[in-house]
Amino acid sequence: MPRILLKTENHSRDSAGMRYVYPVISRRAGGVSVGINLNPNNACNWRCIYCQVPDLVRGGPPPIDLSLLENELNTFLQWAGEGDFMATRVPAGARQLVDVAFSGNGEPTSASEFPAAVALVERVLAAHELSGKLLVRLITNGSLLDRKAVQYGIAHIGRMKGEVWFKLDSATASGMARINGTRMRPETVSRRLKCCAALAPTWVQTCVFKTDGKAPADQDMQDYLALLAPLAPALAGVLLYSLARPSMQKEASSLGRLDAQWMEALADRVRHLGLTVRVSP
C-alpha cells in the first residue's frame, strides 16, 4: 500500500492496512497513538453530529477475531520499534508511541470481547517490554457502564495504571439528544461517570463547537459545570476540544470550530471546580 504520512487532521483507520489496529497522531495524547478499533463495521450505539466516521450506522460490532487482533498489535509494535514506521510515516516532532487506545469507529465497550481485548493488550505489551511505558486508554461514551463485563474491563485498565476518557458533550437530556443522538438523562450519566472513576483514572472529554455560527449557550455551560462539580474530587481532569477534522454526518455544514479564547474562558470556569483542564482548540 502507498505510504501515508500521518497528520493530526487524518485519523484514517486504514493507515496501517490492518483490520483492528491503526496508528494516528493524537493532539490530545501528544504523539503516536496505537488505536484499537473494535467497531470495524462503522456501527455505534450513539450518533454524534460531529463524528468523523464515514457511513456511520447505528448498532454494535461484529464478533472480534482476537487472534487477528493480537497478531496485528504484535506486528505493528515491532514495525514501530524496529522497522521504518516512524521514519517513513510520522513527522519528526511526533516520533514517539504514547498509548494504546480503545477507540475506533464506534463504542468500544459494545464488543462482548472488550474485557478479553484488554487482557490481550496487557499480554502483548509485556511481550514487547512496553508494560508501564505505553498508557492503555479507553475512549468511551460511557453508555454501557452498567454492564458487569464492561466494569471488569475498565477495572483491568485501572490495574494496568491506564485511564478512561469519558465523553460528556452536554449535561441536559435535550443537549445529549441533539449532539449525541441518545436518550440519556443527566443523572444516569453522572452515576455512570462516578462508577467509571472508581474503577480507573477518568478524564471527562468534551467536544464544544459552534452551531450555525453560534457558540454554546451560557446556560448549557452552567448545567455542564453543575454536573461536574460534585464529581470533581473523583475525576482526573477534563479534556476540552473543538473540531479539528470535518464531521462526516449530515449536520456537518452547520458546525464550526470555536476559537482558543472561548475555549480558555470555559477552561477557567472548569478549573474553578478544582479540576485539571487540558485544552485542544
ABEGO torsion letter per residue (X at the ends): XBBBBBBAABABAAAAGBAABBBBBBAAAGEBBBBBBABAAGBBABBBAABABBGBBBEBBBBBBAAAAAAAAAAAAAAAAABAAAAAABBAAABBBABBBBBEABBAAABAAAAAAAAAAAAAAAAAGABGABBBBBBBAGAAAABAAAAAAAAAAAAAGBBBBBBBABABAAAAAAAAGBBBBAAAAAAAAAAAAAABBBBBBBBBBBBGGBBBBAAAAAAAAAAAAAAAAABAEBBBBBBABBBABAAAAABBBBBAAAAAAAAAAAAAAGBBBBBBX
